[in-house]
Amino acid sequence: MMVLDMDSSVSPTYGDQEGTAYNGHFGCTCYHPLFLFNHMGDLERCSLRPGNVHSADGWRDVLEPVVERYKERQVRLYFRGDAAFASPDIYEYLESEGILYAIRLPANKVLQESIGHLLRHPVGRPPNHVRRHYASFSYQAVSWTRKRRVVAKVEWHPGELYPRVGFIVTNLSRPAERVVAFYNHRGTAEQWIKEGKNAIKWSRLSCRKFRNNEVRLQLHALAYNLANFMRTLALPKEIEHWSLTTLREKLVKIGAKVVAQGRYVTFQMAEVAVPRDLFQGILRLIVDLRRPSLATA
């Protein structure tokens, strides 16, 4: 099973870079890259785009190659996206490929009327906890060729006069509450984008030519994946929650004193950042990643 999360981000620009443009949503002059992650945090594919394009622009060029690669391995695919990817073209593509999806759907009057009974203010003294209600129904927008399942979540928060309402279009058959829980995990993609910006600095795209900045973004993506592979495969359980920023500062950029002797070289490092036993455990896991050598005849 593989879950794919698609999201766009902002890379502010401060010069006369080719392709840069003002984006009203982000309120700055920028590039508007598109990212596709899997549920393990690996960056499957990314694309640099001009700053004034729609969030879903070019989604097919990013998604299709990844889907084709996993189809060859016969992996069950799931897809999650925010309201920017609520498009019938995307639904139809995912359905034709047998991909299960959960995509946030912008609210409208028809959707609101479908759950009108959940939007009436509850009678009586409100409790001190959040009250959540779920609904599932069929819906067909004007631009859709057929009806699709929509799941709604209504939250009444203490002290708030109106409820918080969200809609998700999906082809999942699981209960509405589980569909919402599945979609909510999409937020991890936003966290990985933040890690890419903070630890890898992939928003630094200062070349003059657009093509050069595309190459820089791909190099940043490679660096991000190498760091994420290390976090996934070579960190002991007690530190597997480390962010890429912590990983960089405590393992990669840590200072050491080099002592060269006749037969060996010693790296003397302070145990303040990483204790000796923990560092040795990391090195053992890295050694275990090596492909075992074939026995010679």
Backbone as numpy.savetxt, mean C-alpha at the origin, in Angstrom:
# Nx Ny Nz CAx CAy CAz Cx Cy Cz
-2.33 -17.14 -2.16 -3.16 -15.95 -2.16 -2.29 -14.71 -2.16
-2.67 -13.70 -2.93 -1.93 -12.45 -2.97 -2.93 -11.30 -3.03
-2.76 -10.34 -2.13 -3.62 -9.15 -2.10 -2.83 -7.98 -2.69
-3.40 -7.30 -3.66 -2.77 -6.17 -4.32 -3.47 -4.88 -3.91
-2.70 -3.92 -3.44 -3.22 -2.61 -3.03 -2.65 -1.55 -3.95
-3.53 -0.80 -4.59 -3.10 0.28 -5.49 -3.42 1.62 -4.86
-2.45 2.54 -4.94 -2.66 3.88 -4.39 -1.71 4.84 -5.07
-2.10 6.09 -5.11 -1.24 7.15 -5.68 -0.66 7.97 -4.54
0.35 8.78 -4.87 0.99 9.60 -3.86 1.46 10.89 -4.52
2.11 11.72 -3.73 2.58 13.01 -4.20 4.09 13.10 -4.00
4.80 13.60 -5.01 6.23 13.88 -4.91 6.42 15.35 -5.26
6.47 16.22 -4.25 6.59 17.67 -4.52 7.85 18.00 -5.33
7.74 18.96 -6.21 8.87 19.42 -7.00 9.11 20.90 -6.72
10.37 21.31 -6.87 10.72 22.68 -6.51 11.53 23.36 -7.60
11.56 22.78 -8.78 12.30 23.39 -9.88 11.49 23.35 -11.16
12.20 23.33 -12.27 11.55 23.35 -13.58 11.63 21.97 -14.21
11.25 20.94 -13.44 11.31 19.58 -13.96 10.25 19.35 -15.02
10.61 18.59 -16.02 9.68 18.24 -17.09 8.54 17.39 -16.54
7.30 17.75 -16.87 6.14 16.98 -16.44 5.56 17.41 -15.11
6.23 18.32 -14.41 5.70 18.76 -13.14 4.50 19.68 -13.37
3.54 19.65 -12.45 2.32 20.46 -12.60 1.69 20.68 -11.23
0.84 21.68 -11.15 0.14 21.96 -9.90 -1.02 20.98 -9.73
-1.14 20.40 -8.55 -2.22 19.48 -8.23 -3.08 20.11 -7.14
-4.34 20.38 -7.45 -5.22 21.04 -6.51 -5.52 20.22 -5.28
-5.56 18.88 -5.42 -5.85 18.03 -4.27 -4.73 18.11 -3.24
-3.49 18.04 -3.70 -2.35 18.09 -2.79 -1.92 19.51 -2.48
-2.37 20.47 -3.30 -2.05 21.87 -3.05 -0.60 22.22 -3.26
0.05 21.59 -4.25 1.45 21.88 -4.51 1.79 21.51 -5.95
2.94 21.96 -6.38 3.49 21.56 -7.67 4.25 20.26 -7.48
3.96 19.24 -8.30 4.44 17.91 -7.96 4.42 16.96 -9.14
4.94 15.77 -8.89 4.65 14.59 -9.68 3.57 13.80 -8.93
2.90 12.88 -9.63 1.80 12.12 -9.04 1.99 10.63 -9.33
2.96 9.97 -8.68 3.27 8.57 -8.99 2.17 7.62 -8.51
2.13 6.46 -9.16 1.16 5.41 -8.84 1.92 4.18 -8.37
1.43 3.54 -7.29 2.12 2.41 -6.68 1.17 1.21 -6.56
1.76 0.01 -6.67 1.01 -1.23 -6.47 1.82 -2.12 -5.53
1.28 -2.35 -4.33 1.93 -3.19 -3.32 1.20 -4.52 -3.19
1.90 -5.52 -2.66 1.21 -6.72 -2.21 1.06 -6.65 -0.69
0.35 -7.63 -0.12 0.02 -7.54 1.30 1.22 -7.76 2.22
2.38 -8.14 1.65 3.60 -8.30 2.45 4.47 -7.06 2.42
3.98 -6.02 1.74 4.72 -4.77 1.70 5.68 -4.64 0.54
5.75 -5.64 -0.33 6.62 -5.54 -1.50 5.99 -4.63 -2.55
6.80 -3.81 -3.16 6.32 -2.92 -4.22 6.36 -3.69 -5.54
5.19 -4.08 -6.02 5.10 -4.88 -7.23 5.43 -4.07 -8.49
4.97 -2.82 -8.52 5.19 -2.00 -9.71 4.85 -0.55 -9.37
5.51 0.38 -10.03 5.19 1.79 -9.83 5.38 2.53 -11.13
4.77 3.70 -11.21 4.83 4.50 -12.43 4.86 5.97 -12.06
5.78 6.70 -12.66 5.83 8.15 -12.45 4.91 8.82 -13.46
4.11 9.77 -12.97 3.14 10.46 -13.83 3.21 11.97 -13.60
2.77 12.76 -14.57 2.71 14.21 -14.35 1.84 14.56 -13.15
2.05 15.73 -12.62 1.38 16.09 -11.37 -0.11 16.35 -11.48
-0.63 16.59 -12.68 -2.03 16.98 -12.81 -2.93 15.86 -13.31
-2.48 14.61 -13.30 -3.33 13.51 -13.78 -4.23 13.01 -12.65
-5.30 12.30 -13.03 -6.20 11.70 -12.05 -5.49 10.59 -11.30
-5.95 10.30 -10.10 -5.29 9.30 -9.25 -5.23 7.92 -9.89
-6.23 7.58 -10.70 -6.27 6.25 -11.32 -5.69 6.23 -12.73
-5.17 7.34 -13.21 -4.67 7.40 -14.57 -3.53 6.41 -14.77
-3.63 5.59 -15.82 -2.59 4.61 -16.11 -2.63 3.36 -15.26
-3.75 3.11 -14.62 -3.84 1.95 -13.73 -3.61 0.64 -14.47
-4.07 0.55 -15.71 -3.95 -0.71 -16.44 -2.48 -1.07 -16.73
-1.68 -0.05 -17.08 -0.27 -0.30 -17.37 0.48 -0.80 -16.15
0.01 -0.42 -14.96 0.66 -0.85 -13.73 0.14 -2.22 -13.28
-1.16 -2.42 -13.39 -1.78 -3.62 -12.83 -1.65 -4.84 -13.73
-1.84 -4.67 -15.03 -1.90 -5.83 -15.93 -0.65 -6.69 -15.91
0.57 -6.14 -15.99 1.75 -7.00 -15.97 1.88 -7.82 -14.70
1.47 -7.24 -13.58 1.53 -7.97 -12.31 0.52 -9.11 -12.30
-0.68 -8.85 -12.79 -1.70 -9.90 -12.86 -1.24 -11.03 -13.77
-0.67 -10.72 -14.92 -0.19 -11.75 -15.84 0.90 -12.60 -15.19
1.77 -11.98 -14.44 2.84 -12.74 -13.79 2.29 -13.73 -12.77
1.30 -13.30 -12.01 0.74 -14.20 -11.00 -0.19 -15.25 -11.62
-0.80 -14.92 -12.74 -1.64 -15.93 -13.41 -0.81 -17.13 -13.84
0.42 -16.90 -14.27 1.29 -18.01 -14.66 1.61 -18.91 -13.48
1.60 -18.35 -12.28 1.87 -19.13 -11.06 0.61 -19.65 -10.41
-0.55 -19.35 -11.01 -1.85 -19.80 -10.52 -2.08 -19.38 -9.06
-1.85 -18.09 -8.82 -2.03 -17.51 -7.49 -3.38 -16.81 -7.43
-4.14 -17.04 -6.36 -5.42 -16.38 -6.17 -5.18 -14.92 -5.85
-5.80 -13.99 -6.61 -5.55 -12.57 -6.45 -6.75 -11.84 -5.87
-6.45 -10.86 -5.01 -7.43 -9.94 -4.45 -6.93 -8.52 -4.74
-7.86 -7.58 -4.84 -7.51 -6.20 -5.14 -8.26 -5.25 -4.22
-7.54 -4.21 -3.75 -8.17 -3.17 -2.93 -7.77 -1.81 -3.46
-8.70 -0.88 -3.42 -8.41 0.47 -3.87 -9.38 1.46 -3.24
-8.96 2.73 -3.17 -9.85 3.75 -2.60 -10.82 4.24 -3.66
-11.56 5.30 -3.34 -12.63 5.76 -4.22 -12.14 6.26 -5.57
-10.84 6.59 -5.68 -10.31 7.03 -6.96 -10.35 5.92 -8.01
-10.41 4.67 -7.56 -10.40 3.53 -8.48 -11.80 2.92 -8.64
-12.81 3.68 -8.25 -14.19 3.23 -8.42 -14.63 3.55 -9.84
-14.24 2.69 -10.76 -14.53 2.90 -12.18 -15.04 1.60 -12.78
-16.05 1.65 -13.63 -16.56 0.41 -14.25 -15.51 -0.31 -15.09
-14.57 0.44 -15.69 -13.51 -0.22 -16.45 -12.66 -1.12 -15.55
-12.39 -0.66 -14.34 -11.60 -1.45 -13.40 -12.41 -2.65 -12.91
-13.69 -2.45 -12.59 -14.52 -3.58 -12.15 -14.54 -4.67 -13.21
-14.79 -4.27 -14.45 -14.93 -5.25 -15.52 -13.63 -5.99 -15.78
-12.51 -5.28 -15.68 -11.22 -5.95 -15.87 -10.98 -6.97 -14.76
-11.21 -6.58 -13.51 -10.98 -7.48 -12.39 -11.89 -8.70 -12.48
-13.13 -8.49 -12.84 -14.08 -9.60 -12.95 -13.71 -10.54 -14.09
-13.23 -10.00 -15.21 -12.84 -10.84 -16.33 -11.61 -11.69 -16.01
-10.78 -11.20 -15.09 -9.58 -11.94 -14.69 -9.82 -12.83 -13.47
-11.05 -12.84 -12.96 -11.35 -13.68 -11.79 -10.74 -13.17 -10.51
-10.52 -11.86 -10.41 -9.91 -11.25 -9.22 -11.00 -10.74 -8.30
-10.92 -11.09 -7.03 -11.86 -10.60 -6.03 -11.40 -9.22 -5.56
-12.35 -8.30 -5.39 -11.96 -6.93 -5.09 -12.89 -6.30 -4.06
-12.35 -5.24 -3.45 -13.12 -4.37 -2.55 -12.62 -2.95 -2.79
-13.48 -2.10 -3.34 -13.11 -0.75 -3.73 -14.10 0.23 -3.11
-13.58 1.26 -2.49 -14.46 2.25 -1.87 -15.28 2.97 -2.94
-16.54 3.20 -2.62 -17.48 3.80 -3.58 -17.93 5.16 -3.05
-17.80 6.22 -3.86 -18.27 7.54 -3.39 -19.77 7.52 -3.12
-20.18 8.20 -2.07 -21.59 8.22 -1.69 -22.40 9.06 -2.67
-23.65 8.69 -2.82 -24.59 9.49 -3.60 -25.99 9.33 -3.00
-26.95 10.01 -3.55 -28.30 10.01 -2.98 -28.94 8.63 -3.01
-28.74 7.88 -4.11 -29.35 6.56 -4.22 -28.76 5.61 -3.17
-27.45 5.65 -2.98 -26.82 4.81 -1.97 -27.31 5.18 -0.57
-27.42 6.47 -0.30 -27.89 6.92 1.01 -29.31 6.44 1.27
-30.16 6.51 0.24 -31.54 6.06 0.41 -31.63 4.56 0.64
-30.69 3.80 0.12 -30.72 2.34 0.29 -30.49 1.92 1.74
-29.86 2.78 2.52 -29.62 2.46 3.93 -30.27 3.51 4.82
-31.36 4.10 4.36 -32.01 5.17 5.10 -32.38 4.77 6.52
-32.74 3.50 6.73 -33.14 3.07 8.07 -31.98 3.07 9.06
-30.73 3.02 8.55 -29.56 3.06 9.43 -29.07 4.48 9.70
-29.64 5.45 8.98 -29.18 6.83 9.12 -30.04 7.65 10.06
-31.13 7.06 10.57 -31.96 7.77 11.54 -31.29 7.75 12.90
-31.31 8.89 13.55 -30.63 9.00 14.84 -31.29 8.07 15.84
-30.50 7.20 16.52 -31.08 6.25 17.48 -31.82 6.97 18.61
-32.89 6.34 19.07 -33.70 6.89 20.15 -33.04 6.57 21.49
-33.13 7.50 22.43 -32.62 7.25 23.77 -31.27 7.89 24.01
-30.76 7.67 25.22 -29.46 8.24 25.60 -28.34 7.53 24.84
-27.48 8.27 24.17 -26.41 7.63 23.41 -25.37 7.00 24.33
-24.84 5.85 23.96 -23.80 5.20 24.78 -22.46 5.90 24.62
-21.49 5.48 25.40 -20.15 6.08 25.36 -19.21 5.34 24.42
-19.75 4.45 23.61 -18.93 3.71 22.66 -19.48 3.90 21.24
-18.66 3.56 20.27 -19.07 3.68 18.87 -20.02 2.54 18.51
-21.12 2.89 17.86 -22.07 1.88 17.39 -21.90 1.71 15.88
-21.70 0.48 15.45 -21.48 0.20 14.03 -22.60 -0.69 13.50
-23.04 -0.34 12.30 -24.08 -1.12 11.63 -23.61 -1.38 10.19
-23.98 -2.54 9.67 -23.56 -2.93 8.33 -24.77 -3.32 7.49
-24.64 -3.12 6.20 -25.71 -3.48 5.27 -25.09 -3.95 3.98
-25.84 -4.77 3.24 -25.39 -5.28 1.95 -26.58 -5.26 0.99
-26.37 -4.74 -0.21 -27.47 -4.64 -1.17 -26.91 -4.57 -2.59
-27.74 -4.75 -3.58 -27.36 -4.66 -4.98 -27.59 -3.24 -5.49
-26.71 -2.81 -6.35 -26.77 -1.43 -6.84 -26.20 -1.38 -8.25
-26.78 -0.56 -9.10 -26.28 -0.36 -10.46 -26.27 1.12 -10.78
-25.07 1.66 -10.96 -24.94 3.05 -11.36 -25.29 3.19 -12.85
-25.50 4.41 -13.29 -25.88 4.65 -14.68 -24.81 4.17 -15.64
-23.54 4.30 -15.26 -22.43 3.91 -16.15 -22.09 2.43 -16.08
-22.77 1.67 -15.20 -22.48 0.25 -15.07 -23.35 -0.56 -16.02
-22.82 -1.68 -16.47 -23.59 -2.57 -17.36 -24.44 -3.56 -16.59
-24.21 -3.71 -15.31 -25.00 -4.64 -14.51 -24.94 -4.25 -13.04
-25.76 -4.93 -12.24 -25.77 -4.67 -10.80 -24.55 -5.33 -10.13
-24.11 -4.69 -9.07 -23.01 -5.22 -8.27 -23.33 -5.10 -6.79
-22.62 -5.88 -6.00 -22.85 -5.85 -4.56 -22.19 -4.63 -3.93
-22.91 -3.96 -3.06 -22.38 -2.82 -2.32 -22.55 -3.11 -0.83
-21.51 -2.89 -0.07 -21.53 -3.04 1.38 -21.42 -1.66 2.01
-22.24 -1.41 3.02 -22.23 -0.12 3.70 -21.87 -0.30 5.17
-21.14 0.67 5.70 -20.85 0.70 7.13 -21.30 2.05 7.68
-22.06 2.03 8.76 -22.56 3.24 9.40 -22.04 3.25 10.84
-21.35 4.32 11.20 -20.80 4.46 12.55 -21.40 5.67 13.24
-21.95 5.43 14.43 -22.43 6.53 15.29 -21.41 6.74 16.40
-20.74 7.89 16.38 -19.73 8.19 17.39 -20.31 9.07 18.49
-19.91 8.85 19.74 -20.40 9.68 20.84 -20.12 11.16 20.60
-21.12 11.98 20.84 -20.96 13.42 20.69 -21.11 13.95 19.28
-21.35 13.08 18.31 -21.50 13.52 16.93 -22.96 13.40 16.51
-23.47 14.43 15.84 -24.88 14.48 15.47 -25.19 13.57 14.28
-24.25 13.47 13.34 -24.48 12.68 12.13 -23.54 11.48 12.09
-23.97 10.39 11.47 -23.12 9.20 11.41 -22.04 9.32 10.34
-21.02 8.49 10.47 -19.99 8.37 9.45 -20.36 7.17 8.57
-20.46 7.42 7.28 -20.97 6.41 6.36 -19.93 6.12 5.28
-19.76 4.85 4.97 -18.85 4.45 3.91 -19.45 3.34 3.08
-19.16 3.34 1.77 -19.67 2.31 0.86 -18.50 1.62 0.16
-18.66 0.32 -0.07 -17.64 -0.49 -0.74 -18.33 -1.32 -1.80
-17.84 -1.25 -3.04 -18.33 -2.13 -4.09 -17.41 -3.35 -4.14
-17.99 -4.53 -4.22 -17.20 -5.75 -4.09 -17.87 -6.91 -4.80
-17.07 -7.91 -5.14 -17.60 -9.19 -5.62 -17.28 -10.31 -4.64
-16.89 -9.93 -3.42 -16.68 -10.92 -2.35 -18.03 -11.40 -1.84
-18.08 -12.66 -1.42 -19.32 -13.23 -0.91 -19.36 -13.30 0.60
-18.29 -12.90 1.25 -18.23 -12.97 2.71 -19.18 -11.96 3.34
-19.51 -12.11 4.64 -20.42 -11.17 5.31 -19.91 -9.73 5.23
-20.86 -8.80 5.33 -20.54 -7.38 5.16 -19.46 -6.91 6.13
-19.54 -7.34 7.37 -18.55 -6.91 8.36 -17.14 -7.37 7.98
-17.04 -8.57 7.43 -15.72 -9.08 7.01 -15.22 -8.38 5.75
-16.12 -7.98 4.88 -15.71 -7.20 3.71 -15.09 -5.88 4.14
-15.74 -5.22 5.10 -15.22 -3.94 5.61 -13.86 -4.15 6.27
-13.73 -5.22 7.06 -12.45 -5.49 7.72 -11.35 -5.75 6.69
-11.69 -6.48 5.63 -10.72 -6.74 4.57 -10.30 -5.44 3.89
-11.25 -4.58 3.60 -10.91 -3.31 2.94 -10.07 -2.41 3.85
-10.37 -2.40 5.13 -9.67 -1.50 6.05 -8.17 -1.78 6.10
-7.75 -3.00 5.80 -6.32 -3.32 5.80 -5.59 -2.64 4.64
-6.34 -2.00 3.74 -5.71 -1.27 2.65 -4.84 -0.14 3.17
-5.11 0.32 4.39 -4.33 1.40 4.97 -2.86 1.08 5.12
-2.50 -0.20 5.10 -1.08 -0.54 5.20 -0.31 -0.03 3.99
-0.95 0.06 2.82 -0.28 0.59 1.63 0.12 2.05 1.85
-0.72 2.81 2.51 -0.38 4.20 2.81 0.84 4.26 3.74
0.92 3.32 4.68 2.07 3.28 5.58 3.35 2.95 4.82
3.26 2.02 3.86 4.46 1.67 3.07 4.90 2.81 2.20
3.97 3.59 1.68 4.34 4.77 0.90 5.08 5.77 1.80
4.62 5.95 3.02 5.31 6.84 3.96 6.71 6.33 4.25
6.86 5.00 4.39 8.20 4.45 4.62 9.10 4.70 3.42
8.55 4.56 2.21 9.35 4.84 1.03 9.82 6.28 0.98
8.95 7.20 1.41 9.33 8.62 1.42 10.36 8.91 2.51
10.17 8.34 3.70 11.03 8.68 4.83 12.35 7.93 4.83
12.32 6.64 4.52 13.53 5.82 4.61 14.32 5.80 3.30
13.60 5.72 2.17 14.27 5.60 0.88 14.38 6.95 0.16
13.56 7.92 0.59 13.56 9.26 -0.01 13.18 9.20 -1.49
12.17 8.38 -1.82 11.84 8.23 -3.24 11.05 9.42 -3.81
10.75 10.40 -2.98 10.11 11.61 -3.49 11.12 12.64 -3.98
12.41 12.33 -3.87 13.45 13.25 -4.34 13.69 12.98 -5.83
12.96 13.69 -6.65 13.03 13.52 -8.09 13.36 14.87 -8.71
14.65 15.23 -8.63 15.06 16.59 -8.98 15.74 16.71 -10.34
15.72 15.63 -11.14 16.31 15.73 -12.47 15.46 16.62 -13.37
16.07 17.18 -14.39 15.34 18.07 -15.29 14.40 17.29 -16.21
14.86 16.17 -16.77 14.09 15.39 -17.71 13.16 14.42 -16.98
11.95 14.27 -17.52 10.97 13.36 -16.94 11.49 11.92 -16.96
12.11 11.52 -18.07 12.63 10.16 -18.20 13.67 9.86 -17.13
14.51 10.81 -16.83 15.52 10.61 -15.80 14.89 10.41 -14.43
13.84 11.15 -14.16 13.14 10.98 -12.89 12.41 9.64 -12.83
11.92 9.16 -13.97 11.34 7.82 -14.00 12.36 6.77 -13.58
13.58 6.90 -14.09 14.64 5.96 -13.73 14.96 6.06 -12.25
15.01 7.28 -11.72 15.31 7.47 -10.30 14.24 6.80 -9.44
12.97 6.94 -9.83 11.91 6.31 -9.06 12.05 4.79 -9.07
12.40 4.20 -10.20 12.58 2.75 -10.27 13.76 2.30 -9.41
14.82 3.09 -9.37 15.95 2.76 -8.50 15.54 2.84 -7.03
14.75 3.85 -6.69 14.23 3.95 -5.33 13.35 2.73 -5.00
12.54 2.29 -5.98 11.69 1.13 -5.76 12.52 -0.11 -5.51
13.62 -0.27 -6.25 14.51 -1.41 -6.03 15.11 -1.37 -4.63
15.55 -0.18 -4.20 16.12 -0.04 -2.86 15.07 -0.36 -1.79
13.85 0.11 -2.01 12.77 -0.18 -1.06 12.54 -1.68 -0.94
12.47 -2.38 -2.07 12.20 -3.81 -2.02 13.33 -4.59 -1.37
14.57 -4.18 -1.63 15.70 -4.85 -0.98 15.61 -4.69 0.54
15.25 -3.48 0.98 15.11 -3.26 2.42 13.94 -4.04 2.99
12.83 -4.10 2.25 11.66 -4.84 2.74 11.93 -6.35 2.75
12.68 -6.85 1.76 13.06 -8.26 1.78 13.87 -8.58 3.03
14.79 -7.68 3.38 15.60 -7.90 4.57 14.72 -7.91 5.82
13.78 -6.97 5.88 12.89 -6.91 7.04 12.04 -8.18 7.13
11.59 -8.69 5.99 10.72 -9.86 5.98 11.47 -11.15 6.25
12.68 -11.28 5.71 13.38 -12.56 5.70 14.55 -12.65 6.68
15.08 -11.51 7.13 16.32 -11.58 7.90 16.25 -10.85 9.23
15.05 -10.62 9.76 14.94 -10.00 11.07 14.32 -10.99 12.06
14.93 -11.15 13.23 14.31 -12.00 14.26 12.94 -11.48 14.67
12.14 -12.33 15.27 10.76 -11.97 15.58 10.65 -10.77 16.51
11.62 -10.60 17.40 11.51 -9.51 18.37 11.65 -8.13 17.72
12.17 -8.06 16.50 12.31 -6.76 15.84 11.68 -6.78 14.45
10.82 -7.75 14.15 10.23 -7.83 12.82 9.28 -6.67 12.54
8.89 -5.93 13.59 7.99 -4.78 13.42 8.74 -3.50 13.09
10.06 -3.54 13.01 10.84 -2.33 12.74 10.43 -1.70 11.42
10.38 -0.37 11.41 10.15 0.34 10.16 11.44 0.37 9.36
11.33 0.71 8.08 12.52 0.79 7.25 13.45 1.90 7.71
12.90 2.96 8.30 13.74 4.03 8.84 14.59 3.52 9.99
13.98 2.76 10.90 14.72 2.18 12.01 15.75 1.18 11.51
15.37 0.39 10.53 16.29 -0.59 9.95 17.50 0.10 9.35
17.27 1.20 8.66 18.39 1.93 8.04 19.31 2.53 9.09
18.73 3.14 10.13 19.54 3.86 11.11 20.27 2.94 12.08
19.70 1.76 12.37 20.31 0.88 13.37 21.15 -0.26 12.78
20.94 -0.56 11.49 21.68 -1.67 10.90 22.53 -1.26 9.70
22.03 -0.34 8.88 22.73 -0.01 7.64 23.69 1.16 7.84
23.25 2.22 8.49 24.06 3.43 8.62 24.77 3.53 9.97
24.84 2.43 10.70 25.46 2.45 12.01 26.98 2.61 11.89
27.55 3.40 12.77 28.99 3.61 12.74 29.76 2.44 13.33
30.99 2.26 12.88 31.84 1.17 13.37 33.30 1.58 13.25
34.11 1.00 14.12 35.56 1.19 14.05 36.17 -0.05 13.41
36.94 0.15 12.36 37.54 -0.97 11.64 38.96 -1.18 12.16
39.21 -2.40 12.62 40.53 -2.77 13.13 41.07 -3.87 12.23
42.09 -3.55 11.42 42.68 -4.52 10.49 43.89 -5.18 11.12
43.89 -6.52 11.10 45.01 -7.29 11.60 45.50 -8.24 10.51
46.48 -9.05 10.85 47.11 -9.89 9.84 46.16 -10.83 9.13
45.31 -11.53 9.87 44.47 -12.57 9.28 42.99 -12.20 9.19
42.59 -11.15 9.85 41.17 -10.82 9.84 40.97 -9.34 10.09
39.76 -8.89 9.82 39.36 -7.50 10.04 38.21 -7.49 11.04
38.29 -6.64 12.04 37.27 -6.56 13.09 36.51 -5.25 12.96
35.18 -5.36 13.01 34.32 -4.18 13.03 33.80 -4.02 14.46
34.21 -2.97 15.12 33.80 -2.72 16.49 32.63 -1.73 16.49
31.47 -2.21 16.96 30.26 -1.39 16.97 29.71 -1.29 18.38
29.10 -0.16 18.69 28.49 0.01 20.00 27.20 -0.81 20.09
26.94 -1.40 21.26 25.75 -2.21 21.46 24.53 -1.36 21.80
24.65 -0.04 21.76 23.53 0.83 22.08 22.40 0.64 21.08
22.74 0.53 19.80 21.72 0.40 18.77 21.19 -1.02 18.68
22.08 -1.99 18.52 21.70 -3.39 18.37 22.60 -4.24 19.26
22.05 -4.98 20.22 22.86 -5.85 21.07 23.58 -6.92 20.24
24.68 -7.44 20.80 25.49 -8.41 20.06 24.71 -9.64 19.66
23.95 -10.22 20.59 23.20 -11.44 20.28 22.18 -11.21 19.16
21.54 -10.05 19.19 20.55 -9.74 18.16 21.22 -9.56 16.81
22.37 -8.89 16.79 23.09 -8.69 15.54 23.57 -10.02 14.98
24.04 -10.90 15.85 24.47 -12.22 15.39 23.29 -13.01 14.81
22.11 -12.88 15.43 20.93 -13.56 14.91 20.57 -13.07 13.52
20.70 -11.76 13.28 20.42 -11.21 11.96 21.39 -11.75 10.93
22.68 -11.81 11.29 23.69 -12.34 10.36 23.43 -13.80 10.04
23.00 -14.58 11.02 22.70 -16.00 10.76 21.54 -16.14 9.78
20.51 -15.29 9.94 19.38 -15.35 9.02 19.79 -14.96 7.60
20.70 -13.99 7.50 21.19 -13.59 6.18 21.98 -14.73 5.53
22.81 -15.39 6.31 23.59 -16.53 5.78 22.65 -17.64 5.31
21.56 -17.87 6.04 20.62 -18.93 5.67 19.91 -18.64 4.35
19.92 -17.37 3.91 19.27 -17.02 2.66 20.09 -17.45 1.44
21.34 -17.76 1.64 22.18 -18.14 0.53 21.72 -19.48 -0.04
21.81 -19.59 -1.34 21.45 -20.84 -2.00 22.49 -21.90 -1.64
22.08 -23.07 -1.18 23.06 -24.10 -0.82 23.85 -24.55 -2.04
25.13 -24.73 -1.83 26.00 -25.13 -2.96 25.72 -26.56 -3.34
25.79 -26.85 -4.65 25.53 -28.20 -5.15 26.75 -29.09 -4.86
26.44 -30.29 -4.44 27.52 -31.23 -4.13 28.22 -31.64 -5.42
29.52 -31.58 -5.40 30.30 -31.98 -6.57 30.44 -33.47 -6.63
30.47 -34.03 -7.84 30.57 -35.47 -8.02 31.98 -35.94 -7.69
